[in-house]
Every structure is written in structure tokens, then in C-alpha cells.
Amino acid sequence: MKHTDRKKRVCPRCGQAYRGRPAVSREDGRTSICPDCGTRQALESIGVDEKEQDAILAAIHRCAEGGSEG
């Protein structure tokens, strides 16, 4: 089985390079976007403002890197 999640991609929404499984854009239901943009779209859909999105993504990144939440 091929590990496609190791392939380097560029997100069409934010322009950043990323590795890992892409998210599917909520805008068209088919465009692959980076996991952060996927999370942002989900948070936007429930009314979370950009500052809080940044804090949530920072916590996700800390946890993914093995750091603490606090």
C-alpha cells in the first residue's frame, strides 16, 4: 500500500505546503485543501472568529507535536 500522506502538497486556499491527508473543501465538496484550512472552514461554519481559530489550531499543533495544551 502506498503512503500518499507523505506526499508534499500545496494548499490552493492558503498557499502553504503541507504533508499528510488533505481535507475536502466545504466550498465545493471536492477540492483537496490542507488540514488547517479544513479545520478553519469547519470552525467558520459554526461562527468561530479568526482569533479563536488561531488559538484552536495552535493547540492542535502543540498536541500533534507531543507538547502540552497549557
Residue pairs with C-beta under 8 A, 6 or more apart in sequence:
5 19
5 20
5 21
6 19
7 19
8 17
8 18
8 19
9 17
9 18
9 19
9 22
9 32
9 34
10 16
10 17
10 18
11 17
11 18
11 33
11 34
11 36
11 37
12 31
12 33
13 25
13 33
13 34
13 37
14 33
14 34
14 36
14 37
16 34
16 36
18 34
18 35
18 36
20 35
21 35
22 32
22 33
22 34
22 35
22 38
23 32
23 33
23 34
23 35
23 37
23 38
23 39
23 41
24 30
24 31
24 32
24 33
24 38
25 31
25 32
25 33
25 37
25 38
25 41
26 38
26 41
26 42
26 45
27 41
33 41
36 57
39 53
39 56
39 57
39 60
40 53
40 57
43 52
43 53
43 56
44 53
48 56
59 69
62 68
62 69
63 69
